[in-house]
Every structure is written in C-alpha cells, then in structure tokens.
Amino acid sequence: MPDDDFSVFVRRHPMDWQTAEYRASDLSRELFWDRTSGGVGSRTSHPALFGYVMCDQMLNGEVAHSCAHGPGPHRIKVCLVKKLNKDHWSDLLQRV
C-alpha cells in the first residue's frame, strides 16, 4: 500500500464493543480472512478480516487485552470491521 498514514479501527471480535484506532502502518503486512477472533478465540458468525498489531501502539480507544498473562507489549490478533473502515476498505482488501 503506497500510503499507510490513514487510521484503521479494530476490535478483538467483530461484535466487541471495545474499538481502538491504529495507523494502517501499524498493522501486520498480511491481512487474512478467518472465523476465530483474537483473545479468547471466539467463533465469528461469518468470515471476517483479521491482522495483527502491537498492543501498545493504539492511537485512541481500547481493545480487549490486559497484558495480564505476561509483560507486554504483545502482538495481538484484531478484526478490521468493514463498517468502521469503509473509507479505506478497498486499500485493506489489497493486502489479503
């Protein structure tokens, strides 16, 4: 992606209420479709777009991650929900 300066909004599960903002450049390079969320590994109702971020690089908001299982930062699996990222959805799909 030529310009990774835009913001993306992520959750640990598509239906989670907690949402965090990251820079697109903070996302793992490869995004992928999956049906298992990050964190507790809940099953999603349909395939969703996932990637990885570092838990301490968010710009705003929060995700369901506590660092309780060991010293951070951690690489965590997050979901990119289409309705929250509609302005850059086609850019994100180019990584899949």
Z-matrix of the N, CA and C atoms (Angstrom, degrees):
N
C 1 1.444
C 2 1.522 1 108.39
N 3 1.298 2 118.47 1 125.62
C 4 1.453 3 120.34 2 -175.05
C 5 1.525 4 113.76 3 -67.27
N 6 1.330 5 118.62 4 -35.76
C 7 1.459 6 121.34 5 -176.26
C 8 1.525 7 109.81 6 -125.79
N 9 1.312 8 116.48 7 106.41
C 10 1.466 9 121.57 8 -179.09
C 11 1.523 10 112.32 9 -103.52
N 12 1.336 11 117.65 10 25.12
C 13 1.458 12 120.96 11 -177.06
C 14 1.520 13 113.20 12 -85.84
N 15 1.319 14 118.63 13 -4.06
C 16 1.464 15 120.09 14 -178.87
C 17 1.526 16 110.86 15 -81.82
N 18 1.325 17 115.10 16 160.12
C 19 1.463 18 121.28 17 178.85
C 20 1.515 19 110.54 18 -87.71
N 21 1.328 20 115.35 19 146.97
C 22 1.465 21 122.34 20 171.86
C 23 1.525 22 106.95 21 -124.64
N 24 1.314 23 115.07 22 153.53
C 25 1.454 24 121.66 23 -178.18
C 26 1.517 25 108.34 24 -118.27
N 27 1.312 26 115.75 25 129.03
C 28 1.460 27 121.36 26 -172.47
C 29 1.520 28 111.05 27 -128.25
N 30 1.322 29 113.90 28 156.66
C 31 1.459 30 123.48 29 173.13
C 32 1.520 31 107.25 30 -137.23
N 33 1.312 32 118.12 31 164.68
C 34 1.464 33 120.23 32 175.45
C 35 1.526 34 110.52 33 -78.21
N 36 1.316 35 117.47 34 -29.76
C 37 1.464 36 124.36 35 178.28
C 38 1.526 37 106.31 36 -137.69
N 39 1.331 38 119.37 37 145.32
C 40 1.464 39 120.49 38 -177.94
C 41 1.529 40 114.14 39 -53.92
N 42 1.331 41 117.12 40 -31.32
C 43 1.464 42 120.03 41 -176.94
C 44 1.537 43 112.98 42 -98.35
N 45 1.314 44 117.72 43 7.19
C 46 1.462 45 121.42 44 179.65
C 47 1.522 46 110.04 45 -66.07
N 48 1.323 47 117.38 46 149.30
C 49 1.466 48 120.80 47 178.18
C 50 1.522 49 111.78 48 -87.26
N 51 1.324 50 117.61 49 -19.70
C 52 1.461 51 121.19 50 179.61
C 53 1.519 52 109.78 51 -84.42
N 54 1.327 53 115.79 52 130.11
C 55 1.461 54 122.12 53 -178.91
C 56 1.520 55 108.87 54 -132.31
N 57 1.321 56 116.61 55 139.07
C 58 1.462 57 121.63 56 177.69
C 59 1.525 58 109.69 57 -125.80
N 60 1.301 59 114.72 58 150.91
C 61 1.464 60 122.24 59 177.01
C 62 1.525 61 108.75 60 -103.42
N 63 1.327 62 115.45 61 131.78
C 64 1.463 63 123.28 62 175.58
C 65 1.516 64 108.64 63 -129.27
N 66 1.315 65 117.01 64 162.40
C 67 1.466 66 120.93 65 168.17
C 68 1.530 67 107.29 66 -77.28
N 69 1.306 68 116.66 67 143.52
C 70 1.470 69 119.72 68 177.64
C 71 1.523 70 110.63 69 -57.86
N 72 1.304 71 117.19 70 -31.65
C 73 1.470 72 120.81 71 179.61
C 74 1.531 73 112.11 72 -68.07
N 75 1.342 74 117.75 73 -16.13
C 76 1.466 75 121.10 74 177.60
C 77 1.526 76 112.88 75 -84.95
N 78 1.323 77 117.05 76 -10.23
C 79 1.470 78 121.74 77 176.69
C 80 1.523 79 110.20 78 -74.76
N 81 1.324 80 116.03 79 149.96
C 82 1.456 81 119.25 80 171.23
C 83 1.527 82 108.20 81 -57.77
N 84 1.298 83 117.12 82 150.44
C 85 1.474 84 120.93 83 -177.08
C 86 1.524 85 112.00 84 -62.20
N 87 1.316 86 117.13 85 -39.29
C 88 1.459 87 120.41 86 -178.10
C 89 1.526 88 109.89 87 -98.59
N 90 1.309 89 115.50 88 125.01
C 91 1.462 90 121.68 89 172.09
C 92 1.517 91 106.96 90 -102.83
N 93 1.329 92 117.08 91 159.10
C 94 1.458 93 119.68 92 -174.70
C 95 1.524 94 110.28 93 -152.86
N 96 1.331 95 115.14 94 156.21
C 97 1.454 96 122.22 95 175.79
C 98 1.518 97 108.49 96 -88.48
N 99 1.333 98 115.74 97 137.43
C 100 1.457 99 119.80 98 -179.64
C 101 1.527 100 108.26 99 -154.19
N 102 1.316 101 116.48 100 167.75
C 103 1.471 102 122.45 101 177.23
C 104 1.523 103 111.83 102 -121.69
N 105 1.334 104 116.83 103 11.48
C 106 1.460 105 121.29 104 178.61
C 107 1.518 106 108.40 105 -122.65
N 108 1.324 107 116.44 106 123.97
C 109 1.459 108 121.31 107 -176.23
C 110 1.521 109 111.83 108 -76.34
N 111 1.320 110 114.72 109 167.78
C 112 1.451 111 120.93 110 172.59
C 113 1.518 112 109.92 111 -75.82
N 114 1.315 113 116.97 112 171.94
C 115 1.467 114 120.48 113 179.55
C 116 1.511 115 111.63 114 79.15
N 117 1.325 116 116.56 115 -112.61
C 118 1.466 117 121.00 116 -176.56
C 119 1.522 118 113.29 117 -80.16
N 120 1.312 119 118.17 118 -4.34
C 121 1.459 120 120.98 119 175.73
C 122 1.514 121 114.61 120 75.03
N 123 1.322 122 117.12 121 35.45
C 124 1.467 123 120.91 122 178.09
C 125 1.522 124 111.03 123 -68.46
N 126 1.295 125 115.77 124 145.92
C 127 1.466 126 122.46 125 177.72
C 128 1.528 127 108.86 126 -76.85
N 129 1.332 128 116.65 127 138.49
C 130 1.465 129 121.54 128 176.05
C 131 1.529 130 109.21 129 -92.41
N 132 1.324 131 116.91 130 159.26
C 133 1.467 132 120.69 131 -178.69
C 134 1.527 133 112.13 132 -74.74
N 135 1.317 134 117.24 133 -19.12
C 136 1.474 135 122.44 134 179.57
C 137 1.530 136 107.80 135 -153.77
N 138 1.318 137 118.42 136 163.20
C 139 1.465 138 119.64 137 177.47
C 140 1.529 139 110.24 138 -58.80
N 141 1.318 140 115.98 139 138.69
C 142 1.455 141 121.88 140 -179.88
C 143 1.526 142 109.05 141 -131.49
N 144 1.323 143 115.84 142 159.90
C 145 1.463 144 122.07 143 -179.01
C 146 1.529 145 109.76 144 -84.94
N 147 1.330 146 116.39 145 125.77
C 148 1.460 147 122.37 146 -178.11
C 149 1.522 148 110.90 147 -127.10
N 150 1.320 149 113.80 148 158.79
C 151 1.457 150 122.77 149 174.40
C 152 1.519 151 108.21 150 -158.15
N 153 1.311 152 116.30 151 -169.48
C 154 1.461 153 121.83 152 179.93
C 155 1.522 154 110.43 153 -127.04
N 156 1.338 155 115.60 154 144.53
C 157 1.462 156 123.70 155 174.66
C 158 1.524 157 108.20 156 -137.20
N 159 1.302 158 116.79 157 165.02
C 160 1.460 159 121.21 158 171.68
C 161 1.528 160 107.35 159 -86.46
N 162 1.318 161 116.07 160 137.29
C 163 1.462 162 120.49 161 -172.54
C 164 1.526 163 113.61 162 -64.73
N 165 1.315 164 118.50 163 -19.11
C 166 1.462 165 120.90 164 -175.78
C 167 1.531 166 114.12 165 -102.79
N 168 1.332 167 118.72 166 9.01
C 169 1.461 168 120.53 167 -175.49
C 170 1.530 169 114.21 168 -104.13
N 171 1.325 170 118.65 169 8.92
C 172 1.462 171 119.89 170 -178.84
C 173 1.516 172 110.80 171 -67.20
N 174 1.331 173 114.09 172 148.83
C 175 1.459 174 121.00 173 177.40
C 176 1.522 175 110.80 174 -86.41
N 177 1.325 176 116.36 175 -41.20
C 178 1.464 177 123.43 176 -178.24
C 179 1.517 178 109.27 177 -151.37
N 180 1.324 179 115.53 178 162.45
C 181 1.452 180 121.21 179 173.67
C 182 1.511 181 112.80 180 83.79
N 183 1.340 182 114.36 181 -160.17
C 184 1.460 183 120.60 182 -179.72
C 185 1.523 184 109.61 183 -156.29
N 186 1.319 185 114.40 184 155.16
C 187 1.457 186 121.48 185 173.01
C 188 1.519 187 108.17 186 -125.63
N 189 1.319 188 115.79 187 162.74
C 190 1.470 189 121.33 188 -178.65
C 191 1.521 190 109.61 189 -74.54
N 192 1.320 191 115.83 190 82.24
C 193 1.471 192 122.48 191 178.41
C 194 1.523 193 107.16 192 -155.42
N 195 1.317 194 116.49 193 132.02
C 196 1.467 195 119.69 194 -173.81
C 197 1.524 196 115.03 195 -114.95
N 198 1.306 197 119.58 196 -12.60
C 199 1.475 198 123.74 197 -171.89
C 200 1.531 199 111.40 198 63.35
N 201 1.332 200 117.70 199 14.86
C 202 1.461 201 121.19 200 -177.16
C 203 1.526 202 112.85 201 -69.51
N 204 1.327 203 117.84 202 -21.84
C 205 1.462 204 120.31 203 -176.24
C 206 1.527 205 113.48 204 -87.42
N 207 1.312 206 117.12 205 3.24
C 208 1.460 207 120.10 206 177.55
C 209 1.512 208 110.92 207 157.98
N 210 1.319 209 117.04 208 164.81
C 211 1.460 210 120.78 209 -177.78
C 212 1.527 211 111.90 210 -60.06
N 213 1.311 212 116.16 211 135.84
C 214 1.462 213 122.30 212 178.86
C 215 1.517 214 110.34 213 -89.04
N 216 1.299 215 117.57 214 -177.12
C 217 1.467 216 123.81 215 0.35
C 218 1.525 217 112.02 216 -79.25
N 219 1.340 218 114.06 217 159.12
C 220 1.458 219 122.36 218 179.63
C 221 1.519 220 110.24 219 -117.26
N 222 1.315 221 114.48 220 150.99
C 223 1.466 222 121.94 221 170.75
C 224 1.523 223 105.50 222 -86.63
N 225 1.346 224 116.59 223 119.74
C 226 1.462 225 120.20 224 -175.46
C 227 1.528 226 111.09 225 -121.04
N 228 1.307 227 114.67 226 146.88
C 229 1.456 228 122.46 227 177.87
C 230 1.526 229 108.58 228 -82.06
N 231 1.346 230 116.16 229 129.71
C 232 1.460 231 121.31 230 -179.02
C 233 1.529 232 110.13 231 -132.61
N 234 1.313 233 114.73 232 157.06
C 235 1.461 234 122.70 233 179.24
C 236 1.525 235 109.20 234 -104.57
N 237 1.313 236 115.81 235 136.73
C 238 1.460 237 121.96 236 174.87
C 239 1.525 238 107.58 237 -102.73
N 240 1.306 239 115.94 238 104.35
C 241 1.460 240 121.98 239 -176.27
C 242 1.528 241 109.17 240 -80.48
N 243 1.325 242 116.45 241 128.96
C 244 1.462 243 121.32 242 -175.34
C 245 1.520 244 112.53 243 -57.19
N 246 1.333 245 118.54 244 -44.98
C 247 1.464 246 119.65 245 -175.66
C 248 1.527 247 112.46 246 -65.80
N 249 1.314 248 117.68 247 -23.24
C 250 1.464 249 120.90 248 177.93
C 251 1.526 250 112.81 249 -88.06
N 252 1.321 251 116.84 250 -15.20
C 253 1.468 252 122.57 251 -175.75
C 254 1.517 253 112.59 252 -124.70
N 255 1.340 254 116.82 253 26.20
C 256 1.459 255 120.53 254 -172.23
C 257 1.537 256 113.77 255 -60.58
N 258 1.333 257 118.24 256 -30.93
C 259 1.470 258 119.98 257 -178.68
C 260 1.528 259 112.79 258 -68.08
N 261 1.332 260 117.21 259 -23.72
C 262 1.467 261 121.07 260 -177.44
C 263 1.523 262 112.34 261 -125.33
N 264 1.322 263 116.91 262 18.45
C 265 1.456 264 120.41 263 -176.05
C 266 1.528 265 112.11 264 -58.65
N 267 1.319 266 117.62 265 -44.05
C 268 1.476 267 119.26 266 -178.91
C 269 1.528 268 110.97 267 -64.84
N 270 1.329 269 117.73 268 -34.02
C 271 1.465 270 120.43 269 176.23
C 272 1.528 271 111.12 270 -65.26
N 273 1.322 272 115.53 271 -40.68
C 274 1.472 273 119.67 272 179.29
C 275 1.519 274 111.25 273 -67.28
N 276 1.323 275 117.08 274 -39.76
C 277 1.471 276 120.37 275 179.96
C 278 1.519 277 112.53 276 -64.32
N 279 1.317 278 117.94 277 -24.84
C 280 1.469 279 120.30 278 178.02
C 281 1.528 280 111.51 279 -64.78
N 282 1.321 281 117.79 280 -20.72
C 283 1.473 282 121.44 281 179.78
C 284 1.509 283 113.20 282 -83.56
N 285 1.318 284 117.53 283 -16.46
C 286 1.458 285 120.52 284 -175.80
C 287 1.523 286 109.92 285 -72.49
